[in-house]
């Protein structure tokens, strides 16, 4: 018998919790992936030098980081570090 099947929950409520945890894990992954994408867009905007676009991208990135930290997808210190990194990226453009 494969090891994964031997560890499957037998209790109905635990089976539900496994499904819920799986959905939550995917949602957290979406937040983290979106943050990476937004950071790349911010870096591109800084390289292009358009201050209006930089400000908009930075605002959206910080907003997404705050949402992710509030729901627990990111640890609060990780969120603070990412926001600080974003601010340092924007600073030379300003």
C-alpha positions in Angstrom: 0.0 0.0 0.0 1.4 3.4 -0.9 2.5 5.6 2.0 0.2 8.5 1.0 -2.9 6.4 1.1 -2.0 5.0 4.5 -1.9 8.5 6.0 -5.3 9.6 4.6 -7.8 10.7 7.2 -10.5 8.2 8.1 -12.9 10.6 9.9 -15.3 12.6 7.7 -14.5 15.9 9.3 -10.8 15.4 8.8 -11.3 14.6 5.1 -13.1 17.9 4.8 -10.2 19.7 6.6 -7.7 18.1 4.1 -9.8 19.6 1.3 -10.0 23.0 2.9 -6.3 23.0 3.7 -5.6 22.2 0.0 -7.8 25.1 -1.2 -6.1 27.4 1.3 -2.7 26.3 0.2 -3.5 27.1 -3.4 -5.0 30.5 -2.4 -1.8 31.3 -0.5 0.3 30.2 -3.5 -1.7 32.6 -5.7 -1.0 35.5 -3.4 2.8 34.8 -3.3 2.9 34.3 -7.1 1.0 37.6 -7.6 3.4 39.4 -5.4 6.4 38.1 -7.4 4.7 39.2 -10.7 3.8 42.6 -9.3 7.4 43.1 -8.1 8.7 42.3 -11.6 6.3 44.8 -13.1 7.5 47.4 -10.6 11.1 46.8 -11.5 10.3 47.1 -15.2 8.4 50.4 -14.6 11.4 51.7 -12.6 13.7 50.7 -15.5 11.4 52.5 -18.0 11.4 55.6 -15.7 7.8 56.6 -15.9 7.0 57.9 -12.4 3.2 57.7 -12.7 3.4 54.0 -13.6 6.0 53.4 -10.9 3.7 55.0 -8.3 0.7 52.9 -9.5 2.6 49.6 -9.5 4.1 50.3 -6.1 0.7 51.1 -4.6 -0.8 47.9 -6.0 2.2 45.8 -4.8 2.0 47.2 -1.3 -1.8 46.7 -1.2 -1.4 43.0 -2.3 1.3 42.4 0.3 -0.8 43.9 3.0 -3.8 41.7 2.0 -1.6 38.6 1.9 -0.2 39.3 5.4 -3.7 40.0 6.8 -5.0 36.7 5.6 -1.9 34.8 6.7 -0.4 33.9 3.3 2.7 35.8 4.3 4.3 36.3 7.7 4.1 39.9 8.9 7.9 40.2 8.9 8.1 38.8 5.4 5.5 41.3 4.3 7.5 44.1 5.9 10.7 43.0 4.3 9.0 42.8 0.8 7.5 46.3 1.3 10.9 47.7 2.3 12.5 46.1 -0.7 9.8 47.6 -3.0 10.4 51.0 -1.4 14.1 50.7 -2.0 13.5 49.8 -5.6 11.2 52.8 -6.1 13.6 55.3 -4.3 16.2 55.7 -7.1 13.4 56.5 -9.6 11.9 59.2 -7.3 
